Amino acid sequence: MIKDWKEVLIAYEQAVEELKIKFKSIRNEYRRLDEYSPIEFVTGRVKKITSIIDKAKKRSVSLDKIEEEIEDIAGIRIMCQFVEDIDKVVKLIRSRDGKDIKIVEERDYIKNIKESGYRSYHIIIKYSVHTAFGEKEILAEIQIRTLAMNFWATIEHSLNYKYKHSIPDDIRLRLKNAAEAAFRLDKEMSEIRNEIMEAQEIFQAKSTLVAEILKNIQNLYFSGKVNEIEEIREEFFKLQNEGDFLKLKNFNKRLKRLGKKYNVQKLTQ
């Protein structure tokens, strides 16, 4: 019998935070390398005690079996821009199976759409955490979906809450039609995926370059060896307004040469 819910949920809260960090780190690694990341953003939550008990009652799960049979007390949601990215994220998770996570089950609600119109890819995992009370292996659910799928699922969740899982037929029909519209949007985005990715990669590369230029100007300024620092700043602002990537790249090369000439330390490579 579970007596102290607060203590029980500590492990789940820790698991959610650790898993969020792991997947955010993967996303950041891609971005640091100026590569496209299949992970757009990551969220997570631990179910509220009332929700856990309600679900247990609905499924006729006894209190002492909750941690074994309720798989989504800890939940991670990974959002992707494109449907194709979902498969990449699934493969990333599978590559960690038997290492820091253990895959228990996969449920593909994209190929096997729910009656409501719900689409998402679910992976149930076992994950070990080390708390002040010792090591504990828990179940957690990872949901992988597109932004459009997530928008629809959020609306459905709100309506289910409002109508206590008895959504009126007319609203249910419109909701199902909306699910199809969201999926059509995903298909349209997939059609122009390459163009979108190229635009985002250019933006990311430019952002990285501008950050590097600003750091190099700062290092030149603090060295106290470069007299024309104001002219350098003005030229940078002018080039930034023009938005010409090649000119900015050449400008940064000049900054590096200046740094080498005056033996300025810490200019980025």
CYANA upper distance limits for C-alpha pairs under 8 A (distance plus 0.5 A):
  1 MET  CA     63 LEU  CA      6.31
  1 MET  CA     64 ASP  CA      4.95
  2 ILE  CA      8 VAL  CA      8.49
  2 ILE  CA     63 LEU  CA      6.77
  2 ILE  CA     64 ASP  CA      6.37
  4 ASP  CA      8 VAL  CA      6.86
  5 TRP  CA      9 LEU  CA      6.55
  5 TRP  CA     49 ILE  CA      7.86
  6 LYS  CA     10 ILE  CA      7.11
  7 GLU  CA     11 ALA  CA      8.37
  8 VAL  CA     12 TYR  CA      8.13
  9 LEU  CA     13 GLU  CA      6.63
  9 LEU  CA     46 VAL  CA      8.29
 10 ILE  CA     14 GLN  CA      6.69
 10 ILE  CA    131 THR  CA      8.24
 11 ALA  CA     15 ALA  CA      6.61
 11 ALA  CA    129 VAL  CA      6.90
 11 ALA  CA    130 HIS  CA      8.25
 11 ALA  CA    131 THR  CA      7.03
 11 ALA  CA    136 LYS  CA      7.56
 11 ALA  CA    138 ILE  CA      8.15
 12 TYR  CA     16 VAL  CA      6.72
 12 TYR  CA     46 VAL  CA      7.05
 12 TYR  CA     73 ILE  CA      7.67
 12 TYR  CA     74 ALA  CA      6.01
 12 TYR  CA    138 ILE  CA      7.64
 13 GLU  CA     17 GLU  CA      6.91
 13 GLU  CA     45 ARG  CA      8.12
 13 GLU  CA     46 VAL  CA      6.62
 13 GLU  CA     74 ALA  CA      7.72
 14 GLN  CA     18 GLU  CA      6.66
 14 GLN  CA    129 VAL  CA      7.58
 14 GLN  CA    131 THR  CA      8.44
 15 ALA  CA     19 LEU  CA      6.53
 15 ALA  CA     74 ALA  CA      7.85
 15 ALA  CA    127 TYR  CA      7.73
 15 ALA  CA    128 SER  CA      8.21
 15 ALA  CA    129 VAL  CA      6.74
 16 VAL  CA     20 LYS  CA      6.56
 16 VAL  CA     44 GLY  CA      6.41
 16 VAL  CA     45 ARG  CA      7.07
 16 VAL  CA     46 VAL  CA      7.76
 16 VAL  CA     74 ALA  CA      6.70
 16 VAL  CA     75 GLY  CA      7.32
 16 VAL  CA     76 ILE  CA      7.18
 17 GLU  CA     21 ILE  CA      6.79
 17 GLU  CA     44 GLY  CA      8.04
 18 GLU  CA     22 LYS  CA      6.80
 19 LEU  CA     23 PHE  CA      6.81
 19 LEU  CA     76 ILE  CA      7.93
 20 LYS  CA     24 LYS  CA      6.48
 20 LYS  CA     42 VAL  CA      6.82
 20 LYS  CA     43 THR  CA      7.21
 20 LYS  CA     44 GLY  CA      7.20
 20 LYS  CA     76 ILE  CA      7.63
 21 ILE  CA     25 SER  CA      6.43
 22 LYS  CA     26 ILE  CA      7.01
 23 PHE  CA     27 ARG  CA      6.92
 23 PHE  CA     39 ILE  CA      8.38
 23 PHE  CA     42 VAL  CA      7.51
 24 LYS  CA     28 ASN  CA      6.64
 24 LYS  CA     41 PHE  CA      7.66
 24 LYS  CA     42 VAL  CA      7.01
 25 SER  CA     29 GLU  CA      6.58
 26 ILE  CA     30 TYR  CA      7.08
 26 ILE  CA     39 ILE  CA      8.46
 27 ARG  CA     31 ARG  CA      6.98
 27 ARG  CA     37 SER  CA      6.12
 27 ARG  CA     38 PRO  CA      7.99
 27 ARG  CA     39 ILE  CA      6.12
 27 ARG  CA     40 GLU  CA      7.81
 27 ARG  CA     41 PHE  CA      8.33
 28 ASN  CA     32 ARG  CA      6.50
 29 GLU  CA     33 LEU  CA      6.91
 30 TYR  CA     34 ASP  CA      6.87
 30 TYR  CA     35 GLU  CA      5.52
 30 TYR  CA     36 TYR  CA      6.74
 30 TYR  CA     37 SER  CA      5.89
 31 ARG  CA     35 GLU  CA      5.97
 31 ARG  CA     36 TYR  CA      7.18
 31 ARG  CA     37 SER  CA      7.12
 31 ARG  CA    204 GLN  CA      8.28
 34 ASP  CA    201 GLU  CA      7.36
 34 ASP  CA    204 GLN  CA      7.03
 34 ASP  CA    205 ALA  CA      6.64
 35 GLU  CA    201 GLU  CA      7.50
 36 TYR  CA    197 MET  CA      7.56
 36 TYR  CA    201 GLU  CA      7.24
 38 PRO  CA     80 CYS  CA      6.44
 38 PRO  CA     81 GLN  CA      7.76
 38 PRO  CA     82 PHE  CA      8.46
 38 PRO  CA     85 ASP  CA      5.39
 38 PRO  CA     86 ILE  CA      7.84
 38 PRO  CA     88 LYS  CA      7.20
 38 PRO  CA     89 VAL  CA      7.07
 39 ILE  CA     78 ILE  CA      7.14
 39 ILE  CA     79 MET  CA      6.65
 39 ILE  CA     80 CYS  CA      5.71
 39 ILE  CA     81 GLN  CA      8.19
 39 ILE  CA     85 ASP  CA      7.97
 39 ILE  CA     89 VAL  CA      7.63
 40 GLU  CA     78 ILE  CA      8.02
 40 GLU  CA     79 MET  CA      5.98
 40 GLU  CA     80 CYS  CA      5.51
 40 GLU  CA     81 GLN  CA      6.81
 41 PHE  CA     78 ILE  CA      6.68
 41 PHE  CA     79 MET  CA      5.91
 41 PHE  CA     80 CYS  CA      7.77
 42 VAL  CA     76 ILE  CA      7.76
 42 VAL  CA     77 ARG  CA      6.29
 42 VAL  CA     78 ILE  CA      5.22
 42 VAL  CA     79 MET  CA      6.71
 43 THR  CA     76 ILE  CA      6.42
 43 THR  CA     77 ARG  CA      5.72
 43 THR  CA     78 ILE  CA      7.16
 44 GLY  CA     74 ALA  CA      8.19
 44 GLY  CA     75 GLY  CA      6.04
 44 GLY  CA     76 ILE  CA      4.81
 44 GLY  CA     77 ARG  CA      6.40
 45 ARG  CA     74 ALA  CA      6.70
 45 ARG  CA     75 GLY  CA      5.93
 45 ARG  CA     76 ILE  CA      7.18
 46 VAL  CA     73 ILE  CA      6.11
 46 VAL  CA     74 ALA  CA      5.20
 46 VAL  CA     75 GLY  CA      6.73
 47 LYS  CA     51 SER  CA      6.72
 47 LYS  CA     52 ILE  CA      6.80
 47 LYS  CA     72 ASP  CA      8.08
 47 LYS  CA     73 ILE  CA      5.59
 47 LYS  CA     74 ALA  CA      7.09
 47 LYS  CA     75 GLY  CA      8.34
 48 LYS  CA     52 ILE  CA      6.82
 49 ILE  CA     53 ILE  CA      6.74
 50 THR  CA     54 ASP  CA      6.56
 51 SER  CA     55 LYS  CA      6.59
 52 ILE  CA     56 ALA  CA      6.67
 52 ILE  CA     70 ILE  CA      8.26
 52 ILE  CA     73 ILE  CA      7.44
 53 ILE  CA     57 LYS  CA      6.68
 53 ILE  CA     63 LEU  CA      8.36
 54 ASP  CA     58 LYS  CA      6.69
 55 LYS  CA     59 ARG  CA      6.71
 55 LYS  CA     70 ILE  CA      8.37
 56 ALA  CA     60 SER  CA      6.30
 56 ALA  CA     61 VAL  CA      5.22
 56 ALA  CA     62 SER  CA      7.36
 56 ALA  CA     63 LEU  CA      7.90
 56 ALA  CA     66 ILE  CA      7.16
 56 ALA  CA     70 ILE  CA      7.71
 57 LYS  CA     61 VAL  CA      6.61
 57 LYS  CA     62 SER  CA      8.23
 61 VAL  CA     65 LYS  CA      6.83
 61 VAL  CA     66 ILE  CA      6.84
 61 VAL  CA     69 GLU  CA      7.79
 62 SER  CA     66 ILE  CA      6.97
 65 LYS  CA     69 GLU  CA      6.63
 66 ILE  CA     70 ILE  CA      5.90
 67 GLU  CA     71 GLU  CA      7.94
 67 GLU  CA    138 ILE  CA      7.90
 67 GLU  CA    139 LEU  CA      7.92
 68 GLU  CA    139 LEU  CA      8.02
 70 ILE  CA    139 LEU  CA      8.47
 71 GLU  CA    124 ILE  CA      7.40
 71 GLU  CA    139 LEU  CA      5.92
 71 GLU  CA    140 ALA  CA      6.24
 71 GLU  CA    141 GLU  CA      6.77
 72 ASP  CA    139 LEU  CA      7.59
 72 ASP  CA    140 ALA  CA      5.86
 72 ASP  CA    141 GLU  CA      5.51
 73 ILE  CA    139 LEU  CA      8.08
 73 ILE  CA    140 ALA  CA      7.07
 73 ILE  CA    141 GLU  CA      8.36
 74 ALA  CA    139 LEU  CA      7.67
 74 ALA  CA    140 ALA  CA      5.29
 74 ALA  CA    141 GLU  CA      6.87
 75 GLY  CA    140 ALA  CA      6.23
 75 GLY  CA    141 GLU  CA      5.39
 75 GLY  CA    142 ILE  CA      6.43
 75 GLY  CA    143 GLN  CA      8.10
 76 ILE  CA    140 ALA  CA      8.18
 76 ILE  CA    141 GLU  CA      6.75
 76 ILE  CA    142 ILE  CA      5.21
 76 ILE  CA    143 GLN  CA      6.68
 77 ARG  CA    142 ILE  CA      6.27
 77 ARG  CA    143 GLN  CA      5.22
 77 ARG  CA    144 ILE  CA      6.45
 77 ARG  CA    145 ARG  CA      8.28
 78 ILE  CA    142 ILE  CA      7.84
 78 ILE  CA    143 GLN  CA      6.62
 78 ILE  CA    144 ILE  CA      5.30
 78 ILE  CA    145 ARG  CA      7.04
 79 MET  CA    144 ILE  CA      6.52
 79 MET  CA    145 ARG  CA      5.83
 79 MET  CA    146 THR  CA      5.89
 79 MET  CA    147 LEU  CA      6.50
 79 MET  CA    150 ASN  CA      8.09
 80 CYS  CA     85 ASP  CA      6.51
 80 CYS  CA     86 ILE  CA      6.97
 80 CYS  CA    144 ILE  CA      7.88
 80 CYS  CA    145 ARG  CA      6.53
 80 CYS  CA    146 THR  CA      5.11
 80 CYS  CA    147 LEU  CA      6.77
 81 GLN  CA     85 ASP  CA      7.52
 81 GLN  CA    146 THR  CA      6.03
 81 GLN  CA    147 LEU  CA      6.61
 82 PHE  CA     86 ILE  CA      7.72
 82 PHE  CA    146 THR  CA      6.47
 82 PHE  CA    186 ASP  CA      7.06
 82 PHE  CA    189 MET  CA      7.47
 82 PHE  CA    190 SER  CA      6.69
 82 PHE  CA    193 ARG  CA      8.06
 83 VAL  CA     87 ASP  CA      8.13
 83 VAL  CA    145 ARG  CA      8.01
 83 VAL  CA    146 THR  CA      6.68
 83 VAL  CA    186 ASP  CA      7.14
 83 VAL  CA    187 LYS  CA      8.33
 83 VAL  CA    190 SER  CA      7.69
 84 GLU  CA     88 LYS  CA      7.58
 84 GLU  CA    190 SER  CA      8.14
 85 ASP  CA     89 VAL  CA      6.81
 86 ILE  CA     90 VAL  CA      6.69
 86 ILE  CA    121 TYR  CA      8.21
 86 ILE  CA    144 ILE  CA      6.73
 86 ILE  CA    145 ARG  CA      6.99
 86 ILE  CA    146 THR  CA      8.04
 87 ASP  CA     91 LYS  CA      6.73
 88 LYS  CA     92 LEU  CA      6.77
 89 VAL  CA     93 ILE  CA      6.80
 89 VAL  CA    144 ILE  CA      8.16
 90 VAL  CA     94 ARG  CA      6.66
 90 VAL  CA    144 ILE  CA      8.38
 91 LYS  CA     95 SER  CA      6.62
 92 LEU  CA     96 ARG  CA      7.43
 93 ILE  CA     97 ASP  CA      7.26
 94 ARG  CA    103 ILE  CA      7.98
 96 ARG  CA    100 ASP  CA      6.76
 96 ARG  CA    101 ILE  CA      6.72
 96 ARG  CA    102 LYS  CA      8.32
 97 ASP  CA    101 ILE  CA      5.87
 97 ASP  CA    102 LYS  CA      5.45
 97 ASP  CA    103 ILE  CA      6.32
 98 GLY  CA    102 LYS  CA      5.60
 98 GLY  CA    103 ILE  CA      8.18
100 ASP  CA    127 TYR  CA      7.59
100 ASP  CA    128 SER  CA      8.32
101 ILE  CA    125 ILE  CA      6.97
101 ILE  CA    126 LYS  CA      6.46
101 ILE  CA    127 TYR  CA      5.69
101 ILE  CA    128 SER  CA      8.11
102 LYS  CA    125 ILE  CA      5.87
102 LYS  CA    126 LYS  CA      5.52
102 LYS  CA    127 TYR  CA      7.13
103 ILE  CA    123 ILE  CA      7.55
103 ILE  CA    124 ILE  CA      6.63
103 ILE  CA    125 ILE  CA      4.94
103 ILE  CA    126 LYS  CA      6.94
104 VAL  CA    123 ILE  CA      8.07
104 VAL  CA    124 ILE  CA      5.88
104 VAL  CA    125 ILE  CA      5.64
104 VAL  CA    126 LYS  CA      7.24
105 GLU  CA    123 ILE  CA      6.36
105 GLU  CA    124 ILE  CA      5.62
105 GLU  CA    125 ILE  CA      7.60
106 GLU  CA    121 TYR  CA      8.09
106 GLU  CA    122 HIS  CA      6.27
106 GLU  CA    123 ILE  CA      5.00
106 GLU  CA    124 ILE  CA      6.80
107 ARG  CA    121 TYR  CA      6.49
107 ARG  CA    122 HIS  CA      5.49
107 ARG  CA    123 ILE  CA      6.82
108 ASP  CA    112 ASN  CA      6.52
108 ASP  CA    120 SER  CA      7.29
108 ASP  CA    121 TYR  CA      5.29
108 ASP  CA    122 HIS  CA      6.88
109 TYR  CA    113 ILE  CA      5.27
109 TYR  CA    114 LYS  CA      6.95
109 TYR  CA    118 TYR  CA      7.61
109 TYR  CA    119 ARG  CA      5.49
109 TYR  CA    120 SER  CA      5.59
109 TYR  CA    121 TYR  CA      6.08
109 TYR  CA    122 HIS  CA      8.04
110 ILE  CA    119 ARG  CA      5.28
110 ILE  CA    120 SER  CA      5.95
110 ILE  CA    121 TYR  CA      6.88
113 ILE  CA    117 GLY  CA      6.56
113 ILE  CA    118 TYR  CA      6.53
113 ILE  CA    119 ARG  CA      6.16
114 LYS  CA    118 TYR  CA      5.69
114 LYS  CA    119 ARG  CA      7.42
116 SER  CA    172 ARG  CA      7.98
116 SER  CA    175 LEU  CA      8.24
116 SER  CA    176 LYS  CA      6.38
117 GLY  CA    175 LEU  CA      8.28
117 GLY  CA    176 LYS  CA      5.64
117 GLY  CA    179 ALA  CA      5.90
117 GLY  CA    180 GLU  CA      7.69
118 TYR  CA    149 MET  CA      8.19
118 TYR  CA    152 TRP  CA      8.39
118 TYR  CA    153 ALA  CA      7.14
118 TYR  CA    179 ALA  CA      7.47
119 ARG  CA    145 ARG  CA      7.98
119 ARG  CA    149 MET  CA      6.79
120 SER  CA    143 GLN  CA      7.05
120 SER  CA    144 ILE  CA      6.45
120 SER  CA    145 ARG  CA      5.48
120 SER  CA    146 THR  CA      8.45
120 SER  CA    149 MET  CA      7.50
121 TYR  CA    143 GLN  CA      6.15
121 TYR  CA    144 ILE  CA      5.57
121 TYR  CA    145 ARG  CA      6.87
122 HIS  CA    141 GLU  CA      7.24
122 HIS  CA    142 ILE  CA      6.14
122 HIS  CA    143 GLN  CA      5.10
122 HIS  CA    144 ILE  CA      6.89
123 ILE  CA    141 GLU  CA      6.30
123 ILE  CA    142 ILE  CA      5.60
123 ILE  CA    143 GLN  CA      7.04
124 ILE  CA    139 LEU  CA      7.48
124 ILE  CA    140 ALA  CA      6.36
124 ILE  CA    141 GLU  CA      5.09
124 ILE  CA    142 ILE  CA      6.83
125 ILE  CA    139 LEU  CA      6.21
125 ILE  CA    140 ALA  CA      5.89
125 ILE  CA    141 GLU  CA      6.77
125 ILE  CA    142 ILE  CA      8.13
126 LYS  CA    137 GLU  CA      6.86
126 LYS  CA    138 ILE  CA      6.02
126 LYS  CA    139 LEU  CA      5.15
126 LYS  CA    140 ALA  CA      6.82
127 TYR  CA    137 GLU  CA      5.89
127 TYR  CA    138 ILE  CA      5.94
127 TYR  CA    139 LEU  CA      6.89
127 TYR  CA    140 ALA  CA      7.64
128 SER  CA    135 GLU  CA      7.27
128 SER  CA    136 LYS  CA      6.00
128 SER  CA    137 GLU  CA      4.63
128 SER  CA    138 ILE  CA      6.81
129 VAL  CA    135 GLU  CA      6.14
129 VAL  CA    136 LYS  CA      5.95
129 VAL  CA    137 GLU  CA      6.86
129 VAL  CA    138 ILE  CA      8.37
130 HIS  CA    134 GLY  CA      6.09
130 HIS  CA    135 GLU  CA      4.82
130 HIS  CA    136 LYS  CA      6.93
131 THR  CA    135 GLU  CA      6.64
131 THR  CA    136 LYS  CA      8.16
145 ARG  CA    149 MET  CA      6.42
145 ARG  CA    150 ASN  CA      6.84
146 THR  CA    150 ASN  CA      6.64
146 THR  CA    186 ASP  CA      8.19
147 LEU  CA    151 PHE  CA      6.66
148 ALA  CA    152 TRP  CA      6.88
148 ALA  CA    182 ALA  CA      6.01
148 ALA  CA    183 PHE  CA      7.80
148 ALA  CA    185 LEU  CA      7.93
148 ALA  CA    186 ASP  CA      7.30
149 MET  CA    153 ALA  CA      6.62
149 MET  CA    179 ALA  CA      8.13
149 MET  CA    182 ALA  CA      7.05
149 MET  CA    183 PHE  CA      7.79
150 ASN  CA    154 THR  CA      6.53
151 PHE  CA    155 ILE  CA      6.99
152 TRP  CA    156 GLU  CA      6.74
152 TRP  CA    178 ALA  CA      7.89
152 TRP  CA    179 ALA  CA      6.84
152 TRP  CA    182 ALA  CA      7.68
153 ALA  CA    157 HIS  CA      6.56
154 THR  CA    158 SER  CA      6.82
155 ILE  CA    159 LEU  CA      6.77
156 GLU  CA    160 ASN  CA      6.57
156 GLU  CA    175 LEU  CA      7.87
157 HIS  CA    161 TYR  CA      6.69
158 SER  CA    162 LYS  CA      6.69
159 LEU  CA    163 TYR  CA      6.53
159 LEU  CA    165 HIS  CA      8.27
159 LEU  CA    167 ILE  CA      7.33
160 ASN  CA    164 LYS  CA      5.92
160 ASN  CA    165 HIS  CA      4.88
160 ASN  CA    166 SER  CA      7.26
160 ASN  CA    167 ILE  CA      6.81
161 TYR  CA    165 HIS  CA      6.93
163 TYR  CA    167 ILE  CA      5.89
163 TYR  CA    168 PRO  CA      8.45
167 ILE  CA    171 ILE  CA      7.12
167 ILE  CA    172 ARG  CA      6.48
168 PRO  CA    172 ARG  CA      6.55
169 ASP  CA    173 LEU  CA      6.60
170 ASP  CA    174 ARG  CA      6.87
171 ILE  CA    175 LEU  CA      6.48
172 ARG  CA    176 LYS  CA      6.67
173 LEU  CA    177 ASN  CA      6.76
174 ARG  CA    178 ALA  CA      6.60
175 LEU  CA    179 ALA  CA      6.78
176 LYS  CA    180 GLU  CA      7.05
177 ASN  CA    181 ALA  CA      6.79
178 ALA  CA    182 ALA  CA      6.60
179 ALA  CA    183 PHE  CA      6.75
180 GLU  CA    184 ARG  CA      6.66
181 ALA  CA    185 LEU  CA      6.74
182 ALA  CA    186 ASP  CA      6.89
183 PHE  CA    187 LYS  CA      6.81
184 ARG  CA    188 GLU  CA      6.69
185 LEU  CA    189 MET  CA      6.67
186 ASP  CA    190 SER  CA      6.68
187 LYS  CA    191 GLU  CA      6.90
188 GLU  CA    192 ILE  CA      7.36
189 MET  CA    193 ARG  CA      6.30
192 ILE  CA    196 ILE  CA      6.84
193 ARG  CA    197 MET  CA      6.52
194 ASN  CA    198 GLU  CA      6.53
195 GLU  CA    199 ALA  CA      6.73
196 ILE  CA    200 GLN  CA      6.72
197 MET  CA    201 GLU  CA      6.51
198 GLU  CA    202 ILE  CA      6.69
199 ALA  CA    203 PHE  CA      6.76
200 GLN  CA    204 GLN  CA      6.56
201 GLU  CA    205 ALA  CA      6.52
202 ILE  CA    206 LYS  CA      6.59
203 PHE  CA    207 SER  CA      6.62
204 GLN  CA    208 THR  CA      6.68
205 ALA  CA    209 LEU  CA      6.65
206 LYS  CA    210 VAL  CA      6.60
206 LYS  CA    245 PHE  CA      7.12
207 SER  CA    211 ALA  CA      6.73
208 THR  CA    212 GLU  CA      6.75
209 LEU  CA    213 ILE  CA      6.67
209 LEU  CA    248 LEU  CA      8.22
209 LEU  CA    249 LYS  CA      7.73
210 VAL  CA    214 LEU  CA      6.69
210 VAL  CA    248 LEU  CA      8.33
211 ALA  CA    215 LYS  CA      6.77
212 GLU  CA    216 ASN  CA      6.69
212 GLU  CA    252 ASN  CA      8.44
212 GLU  CA    268 THR  CA      7.19
213 ILE  CA    217 ILE  CA      6.63
213 ILE  CA    252 ASN  CA      6.27
213 ILE  CA    255 LEU  CA      8.29
214 LEU  CA    218 GLN  CA      6.62
215 LYS  CA    219 ASN  CA      6.73
215 LYS  CA    267 LEU  CA      7.92
215 LYS  CA    268 THR  CA      8.06
216 ASN  CA    220 LEU  CA      6.71
216 ASN  CA    252 ASN  CA      8.48
216 ASN  CA    255 LEU  CA      7.26
216 ASN  CA    256 LYS  CA      8.00
216 ASN  CA    266 LYS  CA      8.50
216 ASN  CA    267 LEU  CA      5.83
216 ASN  CA    268 THR  CA      7.18
217 ILE  CA    221 TYR  CA      6.63
217 ILE  CA    229 ILE  CA      8.13
217 ILE  CA    232 ILE  CA      8.23
217 ILE  CA    233 ARG  CA      7.97
217 ILE  CA    255 LEU  CA      7.83
218 GLN  CA    222 PHE  CA      6.72
219 ASN  CA    223 SER  CA      6.64
219 ASN  CA    264 VAL  CA      7.68
219 ASN  CA    265 GLN  CA      7.92
219 ASN  CA    266 LYS  CA      7.39
219 ASN  CA    267 LEU  CA      7.07
220 LEU  CA    224 GLY  CA      7.52
220 LEU  CA    225 LYS  CA      7.72
220 LEU  CA    226 VAL  CA      6.84
220 LEU  CA    229 ILE  CA      8.01
220 LEU  CA    259 GLY  CA      7.17
220 LEU  CA    264 VAL  CA      7.09
221 TYR  CA    225 LYS  CA      8.10
221 TYR  CA    226 VAL  CA      7.24
221 TYR  CA    229 ILE  CA      6.87
223 SER  CA    264 VAL  CA      6.81
225 LYS  CA    262 TYR  CA      7.18
226 VAL  CA    262 TYR  CA      8.19
228 GLU  CA    232 ILE  CA      6.81
229 ILE  CA    233 ARG  CA      6.73
230 GLU  CA    234 GLU  CA      6.73
231 GLU  CA    235 GLU  CA      6.62
232 ILE  CA    236 PHE  CA      6.68
233 ARG  CA    237 PHE  CA      6.80
234 GLU  CA    238 LYS  CA      6.73
235 GLU  CA    239 LEU  CA      6.67
236 PHE  CA    240 GLN  CA      6.49
236 PHE  CA    248 LEU  CA      8.27
236 PHE  CA    251 PHE  CA      8.31
237 PHE  CA    241 ASN  CA      6.69
238 LYS  CA    242 GLU  CA      6.89
239 LEU  CA    243 GLY  CA      6.74
239 LEU  CA    244 ASP  CA      7.31
239 LEU  CA    247 LYS  CA      7.50
239 LEU  CA    248 LEU  CA      6.88
240 GLN  CA    244 ASP  CA      7.86
240 GLN  CA    248 LEU  CA      7.80
243 GLY  CA    248 LEU  CA      8.43
244 ASP  CA    248 LEU  CA      6.87
245 PHE  CA    249 LYS  CA      6.67
246 LEU  CA    250 ASN  CA      6.75
247 LYS  CA    251 PHE  CA      6.56
248 LEU  CA    252 ASN  CA      6.71
249 LYS  CA    253 LYS  CA      6.94
250 ASN  CA    254 ARG  CA      6.93
251 PHE  CA    255 LEU  CA      6.95
252 ASN  CA    256 LYS  CA      6.86
253 LYS  CA    257 ARG  CA      6.80
254 ARG  CA    258 LEU  CA      6.67
255 LEU  CA    259 GLY  CA      6.65
256 LYS  CA    260 LYS  CA      6.69
256 LYS  CA    267 LEU  CA      7.19
257 ARG  CA    261 LYS  CA      6.57
258 LEU  CA    262 TYR  CA      6.72
259 GLY  CA    263 ASN  CA      6.15
259 GLY  CA    264 VAL  CA      5.21
259 GLY  CA    265 GLN  CA      7.86
259 GLY  CA    267 LEU  CA      7.22
260 LYS  CA    264 VAL  CA      6.79
